[in-house]
Amino acid sequence: MIIKSFNTWAFKREQPGNAERLPAVVAAAIEAGKPVPFVLYWGKGPRQHLDAPDVACLDYLGQLAARVHQAYAPGAAIRLIFTDTHAALNGHASAAADAYFGAVDAAARERGFASARLSDVVALAHEAVAAAPEEAPTGAVLESLIACAAKWYRGEGSTEQGALDYHRMNMIEKRAVAAAFPDAVFVTFNGSEFRDLFPATMPVFYMYSLRRGVGVKPWFITTEAALQPAA
């Protein structure tokens, strides 16, 4: 019943990855008498301030947590992992990233969510990532990353190099996240075409971002788009 409370089409955009791991995650939470843990990346787009899309996404995550609470009294523990490493790669000034992440963090904490910086997660999981083998992106993944970089990459070098650097970072970061949060559900607003970028050992919940039918990440959405009904 706990898994069914959130694993519904009201939230998911497709079936979870590593779904067979979900019962173990829930069972570990029940045994410990703790909330079911969820972790997700939160990135940086053009905006430096909190706006309607961010609030809508946080409220949507709150709805998921409420559903879990209805089925299981300790509820859900949601943690945002601010991708400061990706922001730096994409050419965002650290002050701008800090301002945006700080504003989102304040709104998240008002809803009972926790947060972390991805750079800190990687630093703390040094042993888990130190010997990580080099992984080359598949053609389809690289094409998708290059297309994303063409929209958002403002760092040094070509968009192709930016996409390759982004992939290389993710191969390290996904191991760090798995080491730091081994008993959590990894939530993403991406689809399964990017599965290689996510922790291999964690269940992956492919979730809409603002509401059912909307999959664009909130930090890339304009206020006007956030207020429009889903098609």
Protein Blocks (a to p, Z undefined) as FASTA:
>chain_A
ZZmmmmccklpgbdcehklmmmmmmmmmmmnopacdddddddddfbfbdcfklmmmmmmm
mmmmmmmmmmomnlpaddddddfklmmmnopafklmmmmmmmmmmmmmmnopacddfklm
mmmmmmmmmmpccddddfklmmmmmmmmmmmmccecjfklmmmmmmmmmmmmmmmmmmmm
mmbccddfbdfklmmmpcfkbccddddfkbghiabdfklpcfklmmpccZZ
